[in-house]
C-alpha cells in the first residue's frame, strides 16, 4: 500500500483549476430530455391504503419488573407466560391486558441487574426468546426509544417460520467482568474461555458465579477506561468473542441494554444474545 502523502500528491495538481461552484436553485437546469416536474396533484383517491401485513411486534421491558408484549398475536401470551413461570422462580405478581398488549409484573427486580438477579434475568430473556421463536417470532433488533432515566431497550420481533432455536447470553459487567450464561455445552463454554484468554493484560479470576454462569474477571478496566491500548484491545476482544461463537455454530442475534441499574451503580452495559445459526 502506497504512502498516504503520495496518494494526496497524485490526486491533486496545482495546474488543474478548481471546479465551478454548483448552480443556485434559480440557475439549475434540467436536461432537455428530462421533463420538468410539475406541481403535485391537488386531488387524492378516497380509498384507504391496503393494510400492511402483520410482520413486526415488540417485547418491552418496563420499569424494574415488567415484561410487555405489544402488537403480537394472542398465542404469544400463553407461550411467554409458560416460559416466565418455568424460569422466574420469584413468580408473577400480576398478568393482565395492557393497552394494546399484555403485561406481566414479576416479583423481584429483574431489570436492576444486581446480584443473582442479573444472571436469572438474562436466563429469563433467553427462555422468552426461545418461546417466541417456537411460535414464529424471532428477535429482529433492539433499540432505545426513550429519553427517560434508567431506560432499557425495546426488542423488535419479526414474524418468521416457527423454529426451535437455542439461546444463551454473554454479559459485560461492572468495569472488568464478562460472563457466559447457559451455554449449551462445554464446547461453547471452552470457546468462550479461549477467546477471553486473549486479553493481553491477563485474567485475575474465573469463578462459577451461579450454576450455569461462568464469570471471568479481567485485569485492567476494559469496559471503563480511557487508556488507548485498553480501548483498542477491548474491541479486539469482543471481535474475538464473536469469531469464537461463530466457530461453534452460534450467531449474535441482538445486543440489548436490559439493565436500568440503580443510583450510582448504574453500570449500563449491553448483554449479547446468541442463537443457533440456521
C-alpha positions as CSV (number, residue, x, y, z in Angstrom):
1,X,0.0,0.0,0.0
2,X,1.5,3.4,-1.0
3,X,2.1,6.2,1.4
4,X,-0.9,8.4,2.1
5,X,1.2,11.5,1.2
6,X,1.9,10.1,-2.2
7,X,-1.7,9.4,-2.7
8,X,-2.6,13.0,-1.9
9,X,0.1,14.4,-4.2
10,X,-1.0,12.2,-7.1
11,X,-4.7,13.1,-6.7
12,X,-4.2,16.9,-6.7
13,X,-2.4,19.2,-9.1
14,X,-1.8,22.9,-9.0
15,X,-2.3,23.0,-12.8
16,X,-5.9,22.0,-12.5
17,X,-8.3,24.9,-11.9
18,X,-10.9,24.4,-9.1
19,X,-14.3,23.2,-10.3
20,X,-17.0,25.8,-10.7
21,X,-19.4,26.1,-7.7
22,X,-22.8,24.3,-8.0
23,X,-25.5,26.4,-9.5
24,X,-28.1,28.1,-7.3
25,X,-31.6,26.8,-7.4
26,X,-32.6,29.6,-9.8
27,X,-29.8,28.7,-12.2
28,X,-30.1,24.9,-12.2
29,X,-31.4,23.5,-15.5
30,X,-32.9,20.1,-16.4
31,X,-31.6,18.3,-19.5
32,X,-33.9,18.8,-22.4
33,X,-34.6,15.0,-22.5
34,X,-35.9,15.0,-18.9
35,X,-39.4,16.5,-18.3
36,X,-39.6,19.2,-15.7
37,X,-41.7,18.0,-12.8
38,X,-45.0,19.8,-12.4
39,X,-46.8,20.8,-9.2
40,X,-48.1,17.9,-7.0
41,X,-51.7,16.8,-7.7
42,X,-54.3,18.5,-5.7
43,X,-56.8,15.6,-5.5
44,X,-56.2,12.2,-3.9
45,X,-58.1,9.0,-4.1
46,X,-60.7,8.5,-1.3
47,X,-59.9,4.8,-0.8
48,X,-57.7,3.9,2.2
49,X,-54.4,2.2,1.5
50,X,-54.3,-1.5,1.8
51,X,-53.5,-2.8,5.3
52,X,-49.9,-3.8,6.0
53,X,-49.2,-7.4,6.7
54,X,-48.7,-8.1,10.4
55,X,-44.9,-8.7,10.4
56,X,-43.5,-7.0,13.5
57,X,-44.2,-6.7,17.2
58,X,-42.4,-5.7,20.4
59,X,-41.1,-7.1,23.6
60,X,-40.8,-4.3,26.1
61,X,-39.1,-4.3,29.4
62,X,-40.9,-1.9,31.7
63,X,-39.9,-0.3,35.0
64,X,-37.8,-2.7,37.1
65,X,-40.1,-5.7,36.9
66,X,-42.4,-5.7,33.9
67,X,-42.5,-7.7,30.7
68,X,-44.8,-6.5,27.9
69,X,-45.9,-7.9,24.6
70,X,-47.0,-5.3,22.1
71,X,-48.5,-6.0,18.7
72,X,-48.2,-9.8,18.9
73,X,-51.0,-12.3,18.3
74,X,-52.9,-13.9,21.2
75,X,-51.0,-17.2,21.0
76,X,-47.8,-15.4,22.2
77,X,-49.3,-14.7,25.6
78,X,-49.6,-18.3,26.9
79,X,-46.2,-19.2,25.3
80,X,-44.4,-16.3,27.1
81,X,-46.3,-16.8,30.4
82,X,-45.2,-20.5,30.4
83,X,-41.6,-19.5,29.8
84,X,-41.7,-17.0,32.7
85,X,-43.3,-19.4,35.1
86,X,-40.8,-22.1,34.2
87,X,-37.7,-19.9,34.8
88,X,-38.5,-17.0,37.1
89,X,-38.6,-18.7,40.5
90,X,-39.7,-15.5,42.3
91,X,-43.0,-15.8,40.4
92,X,-45.5,-13.5,38.8
93,X,-47.4,-10.9,40.8
94,X,-49.9,-9.9,38.0
95,X,-50.7,-10.9,34.4
96,X,-53.2,-8.7,32.5
97,X,-54.0,-6.8,29.4
98,X,-52.1,-3.6,28.9
99,X,-53.5,-1.2,26.4
100,X,-52.9,-2.9,23.0
101,X,-50.8,-5.6,24.5
102,X,-50.1,-7.8,27.6
103,X,-48.1,-7.2,30.7
104,X,-46.6,-9.4,33.4
105,X,-45.5,-7.8,36.7
106,X,-42.8,-10.0,38.1
107,X,-41.8,-10.5,41.7
108,X,-38.4,-9.0,42.4
109,X,-36.5,-6.5,40.2
110,X,-35.0,-8.4,37.2
111,X,-34.1,-5.2,35.3
112,X,-32.0,-3.7,38.0
113,X,-29.4,-6.3,37.1
114,X,-27.9,-6.6,40.6
115,X,-26.6,-9.8,42.3
116,X,-28.0,-13.1,41.3
117,X,-31.0,-11.5,39.6
118,X,-28.5,-10.2,36.9
119,X,-28.0,-13.8,35.9
120,X,-31.6,-15.0,36.4
121,X,-33.0,-12.1,34.3
122,X,-30.7,-13.0,31.3
123,X,-31.7,-16.6,31.6
124,X,-35.3,-15.5,31.6
125,X,-34.8,-13.5,28.5
126,X,-33.3,-16.5,26.7
127,X,-36.3,-18.6,27.6
128,X,-38.7,-15.9,26.4
129,X,-36.9,-15.6,23.1
130,X,-36.9,-19.4,22.7
131,X,-40.7,-19.5,23.3
132,X,-41.3,-16.7,20.8
133,X,-39.1,-18.4,18.1
134,X,-41.1,-21.6,18.6
135,X,-44.3,-19.8,17.6
136,X,-42.8,-17.9,14.7
137,X,-41.4,-14.6,16.2
138,X,-37.6,-14.0,16.1
139,X,-35.8,-11.1,17.5
140,X,-35.1,-8.6,14.7
141,X,-33.3,-5.8,16.5
142,X,-33.2,-3.9,19.8
143,X,-33.4,-0.1,20.1
144,X,-33.6,2.7,22.6
145,X,-36.9,4.5,22.2
146,X,-37.0,6.7,25.3
147,X,-35.0,9.5,26.9
148,X,-36.2,8.6,30.4
149,X,-33.6,7.9,33.1
150,X,-32.8,4.2,33.8
151,X,-34.2,3.3,30.4
152,X,-33.9,-0.1,28.7
153,X,-34.1,-1.2,25.1
154,X,-37.2,-2.3,23.2
155,X,-36.8,-5.6,21.4
156,X,-38.4,-5.6,17.9
157,X,-39.7,-9.0,16.8
158,X,-40.2,-10.3,13.2
159,X,-42.7,-12.8,12.0
160,X,-40.9,-15.9,10.7
161,X,-41.5,-19.6,10.3
162,X,-41.6,-21.3,13.7
163,X,-38.3,-22.9,14.6
164,X,-36.6,-24.3,17.7
165,X,-33.5,-22.2,18.5
166,X,-31.2,-22.5,21.5
167,X,-30.4,-19.1,23.1
168,X,-27.7,-18.1,25.6
169,X,-26.1,-14.9,26.6
170,X,-22.8,-13.1,27.2
171,X,-23.0,-10.2,29.6
172,X,-20.4,-7.4,30.2
173,X,-20.4,-6.4,33.9
174,X,-19.0,-3.6,36.0
175,X,-15.7,-2.4,34.6
176,X,-13.8,-5.7,34.2
177,X,-16.1,-8.7,34.2
178,X,-17.6,-10.9,31.5
179,X,-20.0,-13.8,31.9
180,X,-21.3,-16.6,29.7
181,X,-24.8,-17.7,30.9
182,X,-26.2,-21.1,30.0
183,X,-24.1,-22.2,27.0
184,X,-25.4,-25.3,25.5
185,X,-22.4,-27.5,26.2
186,X,-18.7,-27.5,27.2
187,X,-17.6,-26.9,23.7
188,X,-19.2,-23.5,23.6
189,X,-18.0,-22.6,27.1
190,X,-14.5,-23.6,26.2
191,X,-14.5,-21.5,23.0
192,X,-15.7,-18.5,25.2
193,X,-12.8,-19.1,27.7
194,X,-10.2,-19.4,24.9
195,X,-11.4,-16.1,23.4
196,X,-11.3,-14.3,26.8
197,X,-7.8,-15.6,27.5
198,X,-6.6,-13.5,24.5
199,X,-7.0,-10.4,26.7
200,X,-3.3,-9.2,26.8
201,X,-3.4,-7.9,30.5
202,X,-4.4,-11.3,31.7
203,X,-7.1,-12.7,34.0
204,X,-7.5,-12.1,37.7
205,X,-10.1,-14.7,38.5
206,X,-12.5,-17.2,37.0
207,X,-15.5,-18.5,39.0
208,X,-18.8,-20.2,38.6
209,X,-20.9,-17.2,39.6
210,X,-24.1,-19.2,39.6
211,X,-24.9,-22.7,38.3
212,X,-24.6,-22.4,34.5
213,X,-22.9,-19.0,34.6
214,X,-19.1,-18.7,34.3
215,X,-17.6,-15.3,35.2
216,X,-14.1,-14.1,34.2
217,X,-12.6,-11.0,35.9
218,X,-10.0,-9.3,33.6
219,X,-7.0,-7.3,34.7
220,X,-7.4,-3.6,33.9
221,X,-10.8,-1.9,33.2
222,X,-11.8,-2.8,29.6
223,X,-15.4,-1.5,30.0
224,X,-14.4,1.7,31.8
225,X,-11.1,3.0,30.6
226,X,-9.6,6.0,28.8
227,X,-6.3,4.2,28.2
228,X,-5.8,3.9,24.4
229,X,-4.3,0.5,24.5
230,X,-7.2,-0.9,26.6
231,X,-9.8,0.8,24.4
232,X,-8.4,-0.9,21.3
233,X,-7.8,-4.3,23.0
234,X,-11.3,-4.4,24.5
235,X,-12.8,-4.0,21.0
236,X,-10.4,-6.7,19.6
237,X,-11.6,-8.9,22.4
238,X,-15.3,-8.6,21.6
239,X,-14.5,-9.3,17.9
240,X,-12.6,-12.4,19.0
241,X,-15.6,-13.5,21.1
242,X,-17.9,-13.1,18.0
243,X,-15.5,-15.2,16.0
244,X,-15.3,-17.9,18.7
245,X,-19.1,-18.2,18.9
246,X,-19.4,-18.4,15.1
247,X,-16.9,-21.2,15.1
248,X,-19.1,-23.3,17.3
249,X,-22.3,-22.6,15.4
250,X,-23.9,-19.7,17.2
251,X,-24.5,-16.2,15.9
252,X,-25.2,-12.9,17.7
253,X,-28.9,-12.1,17.3
254,X,-29.1,-8.9,19.4
255,X,-27.2,-6.6,21.8
256,X,-29.7,-5.5,24.4
257,X,-29.5,-2.8,27.1
258,X,-31.7,-4.7,29.6
259,X,-30.5,-3.2,32.9
260,X,-31.6,0.0,34.4
261,X,-29.2,-0.1,37.3
262,X,-29.8,1.7,40.5
263,X,-28.4,5.0,41.6
264,X,-24.6,5.3,41.4
265,X,-24.3,1.6,40.5
266,X,-25.8,2.0,37.0
267,X,-23.2,0.1,35.1
268,X,-25.2,0.4,31.9
269,X,-23.7,-2.3,29.5
270,X,-25.4,-4.4,26.9
271,X,-26.0,-8.1,27.0
272,X,-25.3,-10.1,23.9
273,X,-27.8,-12.9,22.9
274,X,-26.6,-15.7,20.7
275,X,-28.8,-18.3,18.9
276,X,-28.3,-21.4,16.8
277,X,-27.2,-20.5,13.3
278,X,-29.9,-21.5,10.8
